[in-house]
Structure formats: C-alpha cells, structure tokens
Amino acid sequence: MEATTWGWEIALALFFGGLGGGAFIVAVVTSIITWDKWREIVRFGNYIGVIGALLCILFFALDAGKPERAMFLYSNIPTSMISVGTTILSTVIPLGIIYASYHPPEALPFIQVVKKWFFWTRSFKLRRVIEVILFFTACGLVGYTSFVLGVVWAKPFWHTPLLVIAFFSSGVSTGLMATGFLSSFLYLIVQDERSKKAIVEALHRLDVADAYMIVIELIAILSYVFGMYYGLPIVAPRNPLASASAAMLIYGELSLMFWILVIVVGILTPLTGCLLLAWKGRTAKFIKWYPAVMAIIALCVLIGGIFMRYSIVIAGQITY
C-alpha cells in the first residue's frame, strides 16, 4: 500500500462536518416538533453544530497545509467539492450563530439585557424561516461529507449511494449523542426531582432516535463493505480495486480498527445500551443511572464515528 494522500485531517473534517450538520438537524427538528419544550436539546444541538462546522473547516484548512490560506478553499467553485463544502460551511455557520441567539446561555451575566439586543428573536416567522434554511443547509453539510469522497473517480471504493446513507445516518447519530452527552451533565446540576425527571425524558427521546439511526448505519455500512467486496450489482459495479479496499476492512490491515472500534464500540455497544435504556432506563431502580449510561453510549458513538470515517478514507486510497 502506497502512502495515502488523505489521512487524519480529512477524516476528522468529515467527522466534524457530519457531527455539526447532524446536531443542527437535531436542534431544528426538535424545535419544529416541540417548540421550546426541550429547550436544552435545541440549545446544545445548535452550539455543537456551530463548533462542529468550525472544526470541519479548520481540519480542511490543516489538510491544505497552510491554515492561514484558508480563503483559497473557495477558489475552485463549483469544480472542487472542497470549495463547495467550504461554501456550505460558510453559510451554515452564520445561520447557526444567528439561530443560537434565540437560545442564549441562561447562566450568562446580564442575560436579560443581552436578550433585548436580539430584537429579531421576537419574530416567530423569522425563526421558522431560519430553521427551514438551516435544516436544508445542515442536510447539505452532512451529505457533503460523503459526496466529497464519491466524486474522486479514481477511487472506486467510494462510488456508491450506500456511502451517503452510512455517512448521513452516522452524522445524525453523532449529533444526537453529542447533544445527549452534554444534556446528561444537567442531571448532576439540577436539584429538584421534577427537573431531573424532565432531563431523563429528554435523554430518552435522544437515545430512541439514535437507536433508529444506529440500525440504519449498521445495515448501510455492512452492505457497503461486503457489497464492494463481492461486487454486488445493487451496491456498485464489480471492481478489483474496490474489492481490495473492502478486504482491508474485512480481514486486512484495517480489520481490527473496523470490527472493534467501528462495529463493536461504535455501533453494537451503543445499540445495546439504547435498548437497555428503553427497557429498564426509566424504572425507579435504574433511572439514576440513565445519564451515566447515556454518556457512555455517546462516547462510543463519537469514537465509532471518527474511526469509521478514517478507515473508509484510508481503505479507499489503496493502489494495488
């Protein structure tokens, strides 16, 4: 295997792009469906979205070798998917910051004075317009993290719609669990039982939604890898190079990373945890452990998301 062109920087850029877009989707969908019933989910999802998008553009700049020349990432629109992604990021970040003004941190000093400055937050219609635009932009960001690989025609391992499904479900899953990870700490902060119960109810909705995303991701990633290995027509036309890339993940150099960190740690363990919480989590005996289990599940999902992208990025670049 020759030296790869793309490594950890691109893998982390794809991870944080998916995480940021997924978190924005979680925040917006929660707001549209429940308004401000689950305010902390909306708030945390929005903050994570902004931070994830900023880290995404940072790692793309680091991969370019000269972060101070980040403006050159815009120079090849629309022929370069890197430039397209940079444009999406440059749209979603300001939108996310504006949307965050609707849910500023309550612990900030002079928060009531600050809220008065945000006069636009008094408009319900404007908020809905921002949410709709942010939702579609965030979907574009999550989808972009797979498109940027798929357009590299010299790497057949990345040419299948299943990669889009795997990356999209993983992006939403990491967005859900990053939001759940932060929300789980609120359980330790609040004092009254009513607030603690409300936090557990919010966490429950996050882990149920994540269970669906994990199942989709598991089916997509296994269908993708084995479909490429066997050259199944429903996945992609048979290609020896794509088959060799898949072999690296199934039993080759990257197999330990793929099976242990991606499948076991990143998918099967969180799925088991989500099922456990759905079954026993809100019972009187186990409810106090709900936030701790949720935090562990979240860390597993985030670890799996990072290594899933890294293993696919590396495997797709083999040249033999």
RODO-2510 file (C-alpha; in nm, 4 decimals, decimal comma):
residues 320
     n   res          X          Y          Z
     1     m     0,0000     0,0000     0,0000
     2     e     0,1462     0,3341    -0,1068
     3     a     0,1399     0,6454     0,1079
     4     t    -0,2084     0,7913     0,1232
     5     t    -0,2889     1,1476     0,0203
     6     w    -0,5677     1,1919     0,2721
     7     g    -0,5303     1,0967     0,6376
     8     w    -0,6484     1,2050     0,9786
     9     e    -0,7109     1,5683     0,8823
    10     i    -0,9651     1,4795     0,6139
    11     a    -1,1186     1,2046     0,8296
    12     l    -1,1673     1,4497     1,1168
    13     a    -1,3013     1,7154     0,8812
    14     l    -1,5612     1,4672     0,7544
    15     f    -1,6421     1,3605     1,1098
    16     f    -1,6925     1,7125     1,2424
    17     g    -1,8875     1,8110     0,9317
    18     g    -2,1258     1,5195     0,9866
    19     l    -2,1405     1,5892     1,3601
    20     g    -2,2106     1,9594     1,3107
    21     g    -2,4729     1,9053     1,0427
    22     g    -2,6345     1,6255     1,2420
    23     a    -2,6504     1,8414     1,5553
    24     f    -2,8147     2,1250     1,3617
    25     i    -3,0722     1,8777     1,2273
    26     v    -3,1437     1,7543     1,5817
    27     a    -3,1872     2,1109     1,7097
    28     v    -3,4123     2,2286     1,4268
    29     v    -3,6334     1,9180     1,4128
    30     t    -3,6755     1,9244     1,7921
    31     s    -3,7724     2,2911     1,7805
    32     i    -4,0200     2,2488     1,4946
    33     i    -4,1895     1,9483     1,6544
    34     t    -4,1928     2,0557     2,0198
    35     w    -4,1204     2,4329     2,0025
    36     d    -3,9373     2,5063     2,3319
    37     k    -4,0458     2,2012     2,5325
    38     w    -3,6973     2,0518     2,5048
    39     r    -3,5096     2,3805     2,5058
    40     e    -3,1788     2,2286     2,6190
    41     i    -3,1743     1,9839     2,3270
    42     v    -3,2246     2,2733     2,0865
    43     r    -2,9619     2,4827     2,2626
    44     f    -2,6951     2,2119     2,2868
    45     g    -2,7625     2,0866     1,9337
    46     n    -2,7191     2,4366     1,7986
    47     y    -2,3958     2,5046     1,9877
    48     i    -2,2497     2,1685     1,8856
    49     g    -2,3492     2,2388     1,5268
    50     v    -2,1574     2,5661     1,5185
    51     i    -1,8487     2,4169     1,6863
    52     g    -1,8559     2,1078     1,4626
    53     a    -1,8807     2,3181     1,1466
    54     l    -1,5930     2,5399     1,2592
    55     l    -1,3749     2,2363     1,3355
    56     c    -1,4648     2,0885     0,9972
    57     i    -1,3394     2,3917     0,8089
    58     l    -1,0313     2,4047     1,0352
    59     f    -0,9281     2,0469     0,9527
    60     f    -0,9848     2,1048     0,5823
    61     a    -0,7512     2,4040     0,6109
    62     l    -0,4958     2,1971     0,8056
    63     d    -0,5045     1,9320     0,5333
    64     a    -0,4292     2,2031     0,2784
    65     g    -0,1001     2,2537     0,4647
    66     k    -0,1352     2,6255     0,5252
    67     p    -0,4292     2,7103     0,7523
    68     e    -0,3583     3,0809     0,7106
    69     r    -0,4503     3,0415     0,3420
    70     a    -0,7984     2,9111     0,4175
    71     m    -0,9546     3,1662     0,1803
    72     f    -0,8110     2,9672    -0,1123
    73     l    -1,0546     2,6898    -0,0233
    74     y    -1,3163     2,8991    -0,2057
    75     s    -1,1146     2,9351    -0,5233
    76     n    -1,2437     2,6380    -0,7244
    77     i    -1,6227     2,6641    -0,7070
    78     p    -1,8019     2,4687    -0,8489
    79     t    -1,5406     2,2257    -0,9827
    80     s    -1,3893     2,1378    -0,6430
    81     m    -1,6001     1,9595    -0,3803
    82     i    -1,3685     2,1040    -0,1133
    83     s    -1,4650     2,4538    -0,2294
    84     v    -1,8330     2,3569    -0,2440
    85     g    -1,8118     2,2226     0,1105
    86     t    -1,6362     2,5375     0,2301
    87     t    -1,9199     2,7435     0,0833
    88     i    -2,1807     2,5279     0,2608
    89     l    -1,9885     2,5670     0,5862
    90     s    -1,9659     2,9419     0,5369
    91     t    -2,3443     2,9502     0,5056
    92     v    -2,4352     2,7164     0,7888
    93     i    -2,2027     2,8737     1,0489
    94     p    -2,3529     3,2284     1,0380
    95     l    -2,7029     3,0802     1,0278
    96     g    -2,6191     2,8667     1,3306
    97     i    -2,4844     3,1667     1,5204
    98     i    -2,7983     3,3689     1,4429
    99     y    -3,0152     3,0752     1,5470
   100     a    -2,8162     3,0443     1,8714
   101     s    -2,9288     3,3948     1,9632
   102     y    -3,2775     3,2507     2,0178
   103     h    -3,1369     3,0279     2,2936
   104     p    -2,8509     3,2121     2,4673
   105     p    -2,6939     3,0509     2,7756
   106     e    -2,9137     3,1397     3,0724
   107     a    -2,6112     3,1488     3,3025
   108     l    -2,4588     3,4475     3,1220
   109     p    -2,4372     3,7674     3,3289
   110     f    -2,6930     4,0303     3,2266
   111     i    -2,8730     3,7742     3,0117
   112     q    -3,1972     3,9729     3,0147
   113     v    -3,0184     4,2811     2,8834
   114     v    -2,8485     4,0760     2,6148
   115     k    -3,1820     3,9285     2,5047
   116     k    -3,3157     4,2794     2,4469
   117     w    -3,0388     4,3417     2,1956
   118     f    -3,1516     4,0370     1,9948
   119     f    -3,4653     4,2157     1,8718
   120     w    -3,5070     3,9750     1,5772
   121     t    -3,5749     3,6876     1,8176
   122     r    -3,9211     3,8327     1,8832
   123     s    -4,0344     3,7283     1,5350
   124     f    -4,1803     3,3768     1,5208
   125     k    -4,1966     3,3777     1,1396
   126     l    -3,8305     3,4784     1,1077
   127     r    -3,7311     3,1973     1,3436
   128     r    -3,9208     2,9445     1,1318
   129     v    -3,7559     3,0747     0,8129
   130     i    -3,4114     3,0441     0,9736
   131     e    -3,4928     2,6908     1,0915
   132     v    -3,6053     2,5759     0,7473
   133     i    -3,2978     2,7207     0,5751
   134     l    -3,0697     2,5823     0,8461
   135     f    -3,2274     2,2375     0,8168
   136     f    -3,1646     2,2074     0,4429
   137     t    -2,8167     2,3594     0,4719
   138     a    -2,7316     2,1164     0,7518
   139     c    -2,8574     1,8240     0,5407
   140     g    -2,6325     1,9503     0,2624
   141     l    -2,3378     1,9582     0,5025
   142     v    -2,3952     1,6019     0,6247
   143     g    -2,4445     1,4784     0,2677
   144     y    -2,1378     1,6657     0,1504
   145     t    -1,9136     1,4621     0,3820
   146     s    -1,9797     1,1607     0,1580
   147     f    -2,0043     1,3466    -0,1748
   148     v    -1,6514     1,4799    -0,1297
   149     l    -1,5280     1,1188    -0,1480
   150     g    -1,7697     0,9997    -0,4140
   151     v    -1,6531     1,2475    -0,6770
   152     v    -1,2961     1,1121    -0,6657
   153     w    -1,3440     0,8882    -0,9696
   154     a    -1,0020     0,7258    -0,9356
   155     k    -1,1159     0,5629    -0,6070
   156     p    -1,3993     0,3178    -0,6937
   157     f    -1,4470     0,2114    -0,3297
   158     w    -1,6255     0,5412    -0,2637
   159     h    -1,8663     0,5216    -0,5589
   160     t    -2,1963     0,4006    -0,4145
   161     p    -2,5105     0,5621    -0,2674
   162     l    -2,4669     0,3392     0,0394
   163     l    -2,1760     0,5567     0,1464
   164     v    -2,4135     0,8550     0,1558
   165     i    -2,6605     0,6586     0,3711
   166     a    -2,3854     0,5389     0,6058
   167     f    -2,2329     0,8845     0,6496
   168     f    -2,5693     1,0595     0,6804
   169     s    -2,7053     0,8217     0,9453
   170     s    -2,3735     0,8400     1,1307
   171     g    -2,3786     1,2216     1,1165
   172     v    -2,7271     1,2402     1,2668
   173     s    -2,6326     0,9723     1,5219
   174     t    -2,3242     1,1619     1,6383
   175     g    -2,5290     1,4832     1,6520
   176     l    -2,7881     1,3120     1,8706
   177     m    -2,5308     1,1609     2,1024
   178     a    -2,3142     1,4713     2,1350
   179     t    -2,6304     1,6549     2,2387
   180     g    -2,7149     1,3706     2,4775
   181     f    -2,3644     1,3752     2,6227
   182     l    -2,3918     1,7413     2,7224
   183     s    -2,7525     1,7026     2,8358
   184     s    -2,6580     1,4140     3,0666
   185     f    -2,4469     1,6501     3,2793
   186     l    -2,7516     1,8635     3,3520
   187     y    -2,8809     1,5769     3,5659
   188     l    -2,5935     1,6404     3,8085
   189     i    -2,6544     2,0148     3,8165
   190     v    -3,0282     2,0382     3,8808
   191     q    -3,1533     1,9697     4,2317
   192     d    -3,5280     1,9078     4,2212
   193     e    -3,6698     1,5720     4,1179
   194     r    -3,9078     1,7214     3,8634
   195     s    -3,6208     1,8745     3,6665
   196     k    -3,4212     1,5521     3,6876
   197     k    -3,7157     1,3562     3,5510
   198     a    -3,7557     1,6071     3,2649
   199     i    -3,3877     1,5616     3,1729
   200     v    -3,4267     1,1839     3,1670
   201     e    -3,7312     1,2204     2,9416
   202     a    -3,5267     1,4363     2,7028
   203     l    -3,2412     1,1843     2,7075
   204     h    -3,4899     0,9050     2,6393
   205     r    -3,6062     1,0726     2,3205
   206     l    -3,2488     1,1188     2,2061
   207     d    -3,1476     0,7561     2,2652
   208     v    -3,4645     0,6205     2,0966
   209     a    -3,3968     0,8356     1,7894
   210     d    -3,0328     0,7285     1,7934
   211     a    -3,1258     0,3594     1,8035
   212     y    -3,3009     0,4004     1,4676
   213     m    -3,0011     0,5838     1,3229
   214     i    -2,7605     0,3168     1,4506
   215     v    -2,9633     0,0371     1,2898
   216     i    -2,9663     0,2237     0,9577
   217     e    -2,5925     0,2883     0,9870
   218     l    -2,5167    -0,0763     1,0692
   219     i    -2,7152    -0,2068     0,7722
   220     a    -2,5673     0,0549     0,5396
   221     i    -2,2039     0,0075     0,6436
   222     l    -2,2107    -0,3734     0,6293
   223     s    -2,3993    -0,3724     0,2975
   224     y    -2,1499    -0,1198     0,1645
   225     v    -1,8346    -0,3061     0,2667
   226     f    -1,9497    -0,6577     0,1753
   227     g    -2,1251    -0,5331    -0,1374
   228     m    -1,8000    -0,3803    -0,2568
   229     y    -1,6048    -0,6913    -0,1612
   230     y    -1,8291    -0,9282    -0,3560
   231     g    -1,9092    -0,6792    -0,6314
   232     l    -2,2861    -0,6938    -0,5815
   233     p    -2,4593    -0,5068    -0,8681
   234     i    -2,7104    -0,3497    -0,6297
   235     v    -2,4227    -0,1751    -0,4498
   236     a    -2,1807    -0,0890    -0,7313
   237     p    -2,0296    -0,2488    -1,0432
   238     r    -1,7628    -0,5049    -0,9593
   239     n    -1,4171    -0,3531    -0,9437
   240     p    -1,0997    -0,5327    -0,8261
   241     l    -0,9673    -0,2196    -0,6589
   242     a    -1,2920    -0,1616    -0,4664
   243     s    -1,2909    -0,5280    -0,3631
   244     a    -0,9333    -0,4946    -0,2376
   245     s    -1,0300    -0,1851    -0,0375
   246     a    -1,3179    -0,3730     0,1227
   247     a    -1,0856    -0,6645     0,2016
   248     m    -0,8652    -0,4291     0,4021
   249     l    -1,1611    -0,3619     0,6298
   250     i    -1,2941    -0,7175     0,6465
   251     y    -0,9725    -0,9088     0,7162
   252     g    -0,6790    -0,6884     0,6173
   253     e    -0,4677    -0,4154     0,7719
   254     l    -0,7640    -0,2123     0,8929
   255     s    -0,9807    -0,5027     1,0084
   256     l    -0,9125    -0,4671     1,3831
   257     m    -0,9993    -0,0987     1,3692
   258     f    -1,3084    -0,1648     1,1609
   259     w    -1,4543    -0,4568     1,3573
   260     i    -1,3587    -0,3441     1,7095
   261     l    -1,3711     0,0372     1,7046
   262     v    -1,6335     0,0899     1,4345
   263     i    -1,8690    -0,2095     1,4581
   264     v    -1,8369    -0,3215     1,8220
   265     v    -1,7555     0,0046     2,0029
   266     g    -1,9258     0,2496     1,7672
   267     i    -2,2411     0,0567     1,6717
   268     l    -2,3199    -0,2642     1,8639
   269     t    -2,2335    -0,1320     2,2101
   270     p    -2,4420     0,1872     2,1742
   271     l    -2,7290    -0,0085     2,0210
   272     t    -2,7253    -0,2481     2,3179
   273     g    -2,7147     0,0471     2,5556
   274     c    -3,0078     0,2190     2,3820
   275     l    -3,2159    -0,0978     2,4035
   276     l    -3,1251    -0,1373     2,7717
   277     l    -3,2304     0,2205     2,8463
   278     a    -3,5553     0,1808     2,6533
   279     w    -3,6326    -0,1346     2,8529
   280     k    -3,5164    -0,0511     3,2048
   281     g    -3,3781     0,3008     3,1990
   282     r    -3,6765     0,4905     3,3394
   283     t    -3,7672     0,2425     3,6115
   284     a    -3,7275     0,3547     3,9731
   285     k    -3,4300     0,1248     4,0265
   286     f    -3,2258     0,2364     3,7234
   287     i    -3,3342     0,5934     3,6483
   288     k    -3,0450     0,7490     3,8437
   289     w    -2,8014     0,5628     3,6183
   290     y    -2,9672     0,6829     3,2984
   291     p    -2,7413     0,9898     3,2430
   292     a    -2,4216     0,7907     3,3118
   293     v    -2,5185     0,5159     3,0668
   294     m    -2,6201     0,7802     2,8133
   295     a    -2,2805     0,9495     2,8428
   296     i    -2,1010     0,6171     2,7828
   297     i    -2,3205     0,5419     2,4816
   298     a    -2,2479     0,8888     2,3445
   299     l    -1,8714     0,8472     2,3780
   300     c    -1,8887     0,5113     2,1983
   301     v    -2,0883     0,6615     1,9115
   302     l    -1,8436     0,9507     1,8745
   303     i    -1,5402     0,7200     1,8811
   304     g    -1,7007     0,4906     1,6250
   305     g    -1,7886     0,7850     1,4024
   306     i    -1,4293     0,9059     1,3924
   307     f    -1,2780     0,5667     1,3135
   308     m    -1,5492     0,4774     1,0630
   309     r    -1,4561     0,7758     0,8510
   310     y    -1,0839     0,7236     0,8953
   311     s    -1,0990     0,3568     0,7958
   312     i    -1,3078     0,4308     0,4857
   313     v    -1,0861     0,7222     0,3844
   314     i    -0,7701     0,5112     0,4154
   315     a    -0,9129     0,1934     0,2612
   316     g    -1,0413     0,3837    -0,0407
   317     q    -0,6933     0,5085    -0,1307
   318     i    -0,5157     0,1752    -0,1825
   319     t    -0,3444     0,1412    -0,5179
   320     y    -0,2951    -0,2312    -0,5626
***
